[in-house]
């Protein structure tokens, strides 16, 4: 993750050096990068302070200057609220003379910030959000989506799961922009490959009790329970599913976005009733953001 951010900011700096048009962006003789992130909430583990540190490492690695001008990093916490994210972005662009905003975890906040970037004709790179709408219906000449999107996640996992026999799906979908986009894109891939979507439930982001949603997924009798969510709901759904005997009953779970930090959160001990090497009890299949699948043994 840090390496990706280093590459991203290094590429940005190179682009600034090569672009005469970009010189007009440096309005106060400082190239100012704003890391707009979640510092304390449920998205802070894969982003938060790690994103801030990675941005500063990239600046240091680039020598601290571009176009002969110093590079400065400032930090803001959007608290996972689109209105706060948009307000901070507007102030940064208008008052604090920020030249570029990066990070912005969760798609709903990222889309709100992209709207401000469009309005102000300023640069924005989102690399902690997944909805394909960033480069789809809300495509912007001022924004770049880096790392992954919901179409890639869906096409990579859903297609392969359907091909190996997982042709009936029920989704547990985070009830915000990223979850809805992931369910939409995965559903399109499933039906295009001959599968069926039997339904969906939509728990709030970072909800503390997932029991009723897991029970509805279990009652659907779908072969595959699709997890259209990121952390923390994705790992909590896998753990809760094990407690309710989802895997012992023969159903499987497909995590459409699973980060390495989520694997660590699950721990070395698999969910209860899942993945025993001695008997077939079902699997949970994940698609990490690095594009490699991680499927437990049957």
HELIX and SHEET records of a PDB file:
HELIX    1   1 UNK A    2  UNK A   18  1                                  17    
HELIX    2   2 UNK A   21  UNK A   25  5                                   5    
HELIX    3   3 UNK A   48  UNK A   61  1                                  14    
HELIX    4   4 UNK A   82  UNK A   94  1                                  13    
HELIX    5   5 UNK A  107  UNK A  120  1                                  14    
HELIX    6   6 UNK A  132  UNK A  134  5                                   3    
HELIX    7   7 UNK A  150  UNK A  163  1                                  14    
HELIX    8   8 UNK A  177  UNK A  192  1                                  16    
HELIX    9   9 UNK A  211  UNK A  219  1                                   9    
HELIX   10  10 UNK A  233  UNK A  243  1                                  11    
HELIX   11  11 UNK A  260  UNK A  266  1                                   7    
SHEET    1   A 6 UNK A  65  UNK A  66  0                                        
SHEET    2   A 6 UNK A  69  UNK A  77 -1                                        
SHEET    3   A 6 UNK A  30  UNK A  37  1                                        
SHEET    4   A 6 UNK A 100  UNK A 103  1                                        
SHEET    5   A 6 UNK A 123  UNK A 126  1                                        
SHEET    6   A 6 UNK A 143  UNK A 145  1                                        
SHEET    1   B 6 UNK A 196  UNK A 201  0                                        
SHEET    2   B 6 UNK A 168  UNK A 173  1                                        
SHEET    3   B 6 UNK A 224  UNK A 228  1                                        
SHEET    4   B 6 UNK A 252  UNK A 258  1                                        
SHEET    5   B 6 UNK A 284  UNK A 288  1                                        
SHEET    6   B 6 UNK A 293  UNK A 295 -1                                        
END                                                                             
